[in-house]
Amino acid sequence: MIRHIGRLVAVLALAVICLQLWFAGRIALMNVLAPQSTSFQRSEAVRLLKEKQQVAWSQQWVNDAQLATTLKRAVIASEDDGFAQHGGVDWEALKGAWKKNEKAQARVEARGKGVAKVIGGSTITQQLAKNLFLSGERTLLRKGQELILTLMLEGLLSKQRILEIYLNSVEWGEGLFGAQAAARHYFRTDASRLGAFEAARLAVMLPAPKRFERQPGSAYVMGRAGLIVGRMNSAQTP
């Protein structure tokens, strides 16, 4: 019995190692080949097909030189101001998010109703790891895999390439992915020609693109964009 359990554990361990090697190989290949799609995009395509019987899709890859510096600075300032310095995980941001979530949960429990809004502390690299390979479920196992993938991305790709892939694959609305498609959709221009305020407006939309796409010029988006513009000059790009 013990021997059988030992063999099972060995097989499972080997399967996990093989999976990590497969992930590493795919990431290494991204140095020369852009990913055709992400796990999140594929799940969105399936959802749209089921719910609407059609998949309205807009995405166009552009290389790093065709991504405006204003957009890079705006996204870093809004999403991950330590992107150029950290090794993939901003532990201080995670600690801060954890404390805020605990306080929010305590307030909800005190009221006896409602659901606490979860605040994330994920870096751009962590967001990319999740979008590229993982599902949207929140489990310790998935978070552990996300951490491993994040370290792989940081170890096998340059910061510049990580940001390039992120900006070309992130969601900016239902069926709307990547900076070029977003720039064309919202401002009728190319990703290379985005002004500071336009770039900031796109950056503000990233945490909840499906919600903000209904009112991309809302008071919140415009006000928050103004704050991001003020922080852009200090945002360090790779």
C-alpha positions as CSV (number, residue, x, y, z in Angstrom):
1,M,0.0,0.0,0.0
2,I,2.8,2.4,1.0
3,R,4.6,1.5,-2.2
4,H,1.6,2.3,-4.3
5,I,1.1,5.7,-2.6
6,G,4.8,6.4,-3.1
7,R,4.5,5.7,-6.8
8,L,1.4,7.9,-7.1
9,V,3.2,10.7,-5.4
10,A,6.2,10.3,-7.7
11,V,3.9,10.3,-10.8
12,L,2.1,13.4,-9.6
13,A,5.4,15.1,-8.9
14,L,6.7,14.2,-12.4
15,A,3.5,15.5,-13.9
16,V,3.9,18.9,-12.0
17,I,7.5,19.2,-13.2
18,C,6.6,18.4,-16.8
19,L,3.8,21.0,-16.6
20,Q,6.3,23.7,-15.3
21,L,8.8,22.8,-18.1
22,W,6.0,23.2,-20.6
23,F,5.1,26.6,-19.2
24,A,8.8,27.6,-19.3
25,G,9.2,26.5,-22.9
26,R,6.1,28.5,-24.0
27,I,7.4,31.6,-22.2
28,A,10.9,31.3,-23.6
29,L,9.4,31.0,-27.1
30,M,7.7,34.4,-26.5
31,N,11.1,36.1,-26.9
32,V,10.7,35.6,-30.6
33,L,7.0,34.7,-31.1
34,A,4.0,36.7,-29.9
35,P,1.3,34.6,-28.2
36,Q,-1.6,34.0,-30.5
37,S,-4.1,34.1,-27.7
38,T,-4.3,34.0,-23.9
39,S,-6.3,31.7,-21.6
40,F,-8.5,34.6,-20.6
41,Q,-9.2,35.5,-24.3
42,R,-10.2,31.9,-25.1
43,S,-12.5,31.8,-22.1
44,E,-14.1,35.1,-23.2
45,A,-14.6,33.8,-26.7
46,V,-16.4,30.7,-25.4
47,R,-18.5,32.9,-23.1
48,L,-19.5,35.2,-26.0
49,L,-20.3,32.3,-28.2
50,K,-22.6,30.7,-25.6
51,E,-24.3,33.9,-24.5
52,K,-24.6,35.8,-27.8
53,Q,-24.1,33.1,-30.4
54,Q,-21.3,35.2,-32.0
55,V,-17.9,36.5,-31.1
56,A,-17.3,40.2,-31.9
57,W,-13.5,40.5,-31.6
58,S,-11.0,43.3,-32.1
59,Q,-7.3,42.9,-31.6
60,Q,-4.2,43.8,-33.6
61,W,-0.6,43.2,-32.4
62,V,1.8,46.1,-32.7
63,N,5.5,46.0,-31.6
64,D,7.0,47.9,-28.8
65,A,8.1,50.8,-31.0
66,Q,4.4,51.3,-32.0
67,L,3.2,51.6,-28.4
68,A,3.3,55.2,-27.3
69,T,5.6,56.0,-24.3
70,T,2.6,57.9,-22.9
71,L,0.6,54.7,-22.7
72,K,3.5,52.8,-21.1
73,R,3.9,55.4,-18.5
74,A,0.2,55.7,-17.8
75,V,-0.3,52.0,-17.4
76,I,2.7,51.7,-15.1
77,A,1.6,54.7,-13.0
78,S,-1.9,53.3,-12.7
79,E,-1.3,49.6,-12.3
80,D,2.2,49.0,-11.1
81,D,4.5,52.0,-10.3
82,G,7.3,49.7,-9.3
83,F,7.3,47.6,-12.4
84,A,10.8,48.5,-13.6
85,Q,12.4,47.7,-10.2
86,H,10.6,44.6,-8.7
87,G,11.2,41.0,-9.6
88,G,7.7,40.3,-10.5
89,V,5.9,40.6,-7.1
90,D,5.5,43.8,-5.1
91,W,5.3,42.3,-1.6
92,E,4.5,45.7,0.0
93,A,1.6,46.2,-2.3
94,L,0.3,42.7,-1.5
95,K,0.6,43.4,2.2
96,G,-1.3,46.7,1.8
97,A,-4.0,45.0,-0.2
98,W,-4.3,42.2,2.3
99,K,-4.8,44.7,5.2
100,K,-7.4,46.7,3.2
101,N,-9.3,43.5,2.4
102,E,-9.3,42.5,6.0
103,K,-10.7,45.8,7.1
104,A,-13.4,45.7,4.3
105,Q,-14.4,42.2,5.4
106,A,-14.7,43.3,9.0
107,R,-17.0,46.2,8.1
108,V,-19.2,43.8,6.0
109,E,-19.4,41.3,8.9
110,A,-20.3,44.1,11.3
111,R,-23.1,45.2,9.1
112,G,-24.2,41.6,8.7
113,K,-24.8,41.9,5.0
114,G,-23.2,42.6,1.7
115,V,-19.9,41.4,0.1
116,A,-16.5,42.9,0.6
117,K,-14.9,44.4,-2.4
118,V,-11.6,42.6,-3.0
119,I,-8.6,44.9,-3.6
120,G,-5.8,43.4,-5.6
121,G,-2.1,44.0,-5.3
122,S,-1.0,42.2,-8.4
123,T,1.8,43.5,-10.6
124,I,1.7,43.8,-14.3
125,T,3.8,40.6,-14.6
126,Q,1.3,38.7,-12.3
127,Q,-1.6,40.0,-14.3
128,L,0.1,38.8,-17.5
129,A,0.8,35.4,-16.0
130,K,-2.8,34.9,-15.0
131,N,-4.2,36.1,-18.3
132,L,-1.8,34.0,-20.4
133,F,-2.2,30.6,-18.7
134,L,-4.7,30.5,-15.8
135,S,-8.4,30.5,-15.1
136,G,-10.2,33.2,-13.1
137,E,-10.8,31.1,-10.0
138,R,-9.3,32.2,-6.6
139,T,-7.6,29.3,-4.9
140,L,-4.3,28.8,-3.2
141,L,-3.2,26.3,-5.8
142,R,-3.9,28.8,-8.6
143,K,-2.2,31.6,-6.7
144,G,0.8,29.3,-6.2
145,Q,1.0,28.6,-9.9
146,E,0.6,32.3,-10.7
147,L,3.6,33.0,-8.6
148,I,5.7,30.4,-10.4
149,L,4.7,31.7,-13.8
150,T,5.4,35.3,-12.7
151,L,9.0,34.3,-11.7
152,M,9.4,32.4,-15.0
153,L,8.2,35.5,-17.0
154,E,10.7,37.7,-15.1
155,G,13.5,35.2,-15.6
156,L,13.0,34.4,-19.2
157,L,11.7,37.7,-20.7
158,S,12.9,41.2,-20.5
159,K,10.8,43.8,-18.8
160,Q,10.3,45.5,-22.1
161,R,8.9,42.3,-23.7
162,I,6.7,41.6,-20.7
163,L,5.1,45.1,-21.0
164,E,4.8,44.7,-24.8
165,I,2.9,41.4,-24.5
166,Y,0.7,42.8,-21.7
167,L,-0.3,45.9,-23.6
168,N,-1.1,43.8,-26.7
169,S,-3.2,41.2,-24.9
170,V,-5.0,43.0,-22.0
171,E,-8.7,43.5,-22.2
172,W,-10.1,47.0,-22.8
173,G,-13.8,46.1,-23.3
174,E,-15.9,43.1,-24.3
175,G,-14.1,41.4,-27.2
176,L,-11.6,44.3,-27.3
177,F,-8.0,43.4,-26.6
178,G,-4.7,45.2,-26.9
179,A,-3.7,48.8,-27.1
180,Q,-4.1,49.2,-30.9
181,A,-7.7,48.0,-30.9
182,A,-8.4,50.2,-27.8
183,A,-6.9,53.3,-29.3
184,R,-8.8,52.8,-32.5
185,H,-12.1,52.1,-30.7
186,Y,-12.1,54.9,-28.2
187,F,-10.1,57.6,-29.9
188,R,-9.9,56.7,-33.6
189,T,-6.1,56.9,-33.6
190,D,-3.2,54.4,-33.4
191,A,-1.5,53.2,-30.2
192,S,1.6,55.1,-31.3
193,R,-0.2,58.4,-31.4
194,L,-2.0,58.4,-28.0
195,G,-1.7,61.7,-26.1
196,A,-1.0,61.8,-22.3
197,F,-4.7,62.2,-21.3
198,E,-5.9,59.6,-23.8
199,A,-3.4,57.1,-22.5
200,A,-4.3,57.9,-18.9
201,R,-8.0,57.3,-19.7
202,L,-7.2,53.8,-21.1
203,A,-5.0,53.0,-18.1
204,V,-7.8,53.9,-15.7
205,M,-10.2,51.4,-17.5
206,L,-7.9,48.4,-17.0
207,P,-9.2,47.2,-13.6
208,A,-12.8,47.0,-14.9
209,P,-12.9,47.4,-18.7
210,K,-16.4,46.0,-19.2
211,R,-17.8,48.4,-16.7
212,F,-15.9,51.5,-17.9
213,E,-16.5,50.9,-21.6
214,R,-20.2,51.8,-21.1
215,Q,-19.1,55.2,-19.9
216,P,-15.5,55.8,-21.0
217,G,-16.0,59.6,-20.4
218,S,-17.5,59.3,-16.9
219,A,-16.6,61.7,-14.2
220,Y,-14.6,59.0,-12.4
221,V,-12.6,58.0,-15.4
222,M,-11.8,61.6,-16.3
223,G,-10.9,62.6,-12.8
224,R,-8.8,59.5,-12.2
225,A,-7.1,60.1,-15.6
226,G,-6.1,63.6,-14.5
227,L,-4.4,62.1,-11.4
228,I,-2.6,59.6,-13.6
229,V,-1.3,62.3,-15.9
230,G,0.2,64.0,-12.9
231,R,2.1,60.8,-12.0
232,M,3.2,59.8,-15.5
233,N,6.5,61.8,-15.5
234,S,7.8,59.9,-12.5
235,A,6.8,56.5,-13.9
236,Q,9.9,54.6,-15.0
237,T,9.6,52.5,-18.2
238,P,11.9,49.6,-18.9
